[in-house]
Amino acid sequence: MQEQPSSPARAVGVGPWDINLAGIGIALPDKRLHNNDLTAWMDTSDEWIFERTGIRERRLGGTTSGLSIEAARAALADAQVDASTIDQVILATTSPDYMLPGTAPAVAHELGLTCGAFDLQAACSGWVYGLVVANGLIQQGMNRILVIGAETLERMTDYHDRGTGILFGNGAGAAIVDRDTTGAGRLLSWDLGSNGKHIHILYSEHGGKMKMDGREVFRQAVTVMQESATASLERAGLTVDDIDLVIPHQANVRIVEAAWKRIGFSMEKTAMVLEHTGNTSAASIPLALHDALANDRIAKGDKVLFLGFGAGMTWASAIVEWNGTSG
Ligand code: UT7
């Protein structure tokens, strides 16, 4: 029998691919729930919550589709492109408007679109998963993809529970991800992963509220952030010092600090917004990206590392060479 040739080594997650984040937009509902408000019905304090999490307030109100549409319109305006040029809508969310159907078709409809539209459920890693999927679709011929992360976690949060009630809020962030024809904007590498062994450290039953083993989530988060960041750095052939800005999932500033101690990143090169948003799951990374751009923290040619982790557990990281919007 003829010997089969061994299959070629798969270079999974190793780029570069020519894409560009051409526009970023966000939406935050007006209603604020400050730590001091929580003390009216919970045995806690602003000092305790801020010291343990870095959070002072979170936003409540809105719907996942409504926040998505607002963020998407802002991203389209930022990129200066018309909605009709979008080839695909990807909506990363853990808190869709309905169990059925997904929320993405309603968002597409409001934007005047009949292109493909689907929800992506990878918890807090969802927006980075969406970015990687968008890149795959662009490599298959699409030109422009709307990648949204949007949540109304308020509906799944028990604000009387001291573990979860202090953390979560609503919000949305959207990116226009384009095929880059200039050669300047590139996705250099990515890493996606999951470990379903940990389902029950953070979960919610149908129609129920979130239940969490906070200490275990903390522990696992630090480990997977280190592993995923290292994987993306190695695949891009980069070191920690090559990264100009890290945009981590905004869950808890202490998780980020603990992970950075292991990896070697500095807080100076880190985008954080959770003080004023709380944990907004799939929305948190695009919210922090928008803030970094608004504060001129990203320049053309910069290497930006997105690093997410969340329930599942899932994790995701991606390194982008920046050629996009200036915010
Ligand atoms: O996207 C991922 C989302 N999940 C996360 O990011 C969760 C990660 N984990 C965490 O952020 C932390 O585990 C929490 C902030 C949720 C809790 O902090 P902790 O340091 O793990 O607190 P703990 O549950 O171990 O409790 C320590 C102490 C206890 O008091 P004693 O027994 O030491 O006297 C608790 O009763 O803190 C007390 N405590 C609180 N005190 C004031 C627990 N929750 C609160 C609270 N306010 N909200």
Residues whose N, C-alpha, C, O or C-beta is under 5 A from the ligand:
A	BS01	UT7	D43 T44 S45 W48 R52 C124 R162 G163 I166 G214 R215 V217 F218 A251 N252 F309 G310
